[in-house]
Amino acid sequence: MSKYPECDKLNEVANVQSTLIQFTEWLEEKGYEVVPFEKSTPVHKLSELVYEFMGIDQKKIEAERREMLAAM
């Protein structure tokens, strides 16, 4: 196991094409609607939902990135 497991998790899912389909289905299950841009969820909230869907903890990602930088 890597010293940076949350970052590893993020890298593993970064290019998964089926993720977009799964995310759309997840949004529907949660009661969210995909609507035109001017009525949609703000971009920052959408990215938070993507992280939540992927099971990635943003605080852990940030902590691991800081640890990587400190190690350099």
Buried (B, 14 or more C-beta within 10 A) or exposed (E): EEEBEBBEBBEEEEEEEEBEEEBEEBBEEEEBEEEEEEEEBEEEEBEEBBBEBBEBBEEBBEBBEEEEEEEE
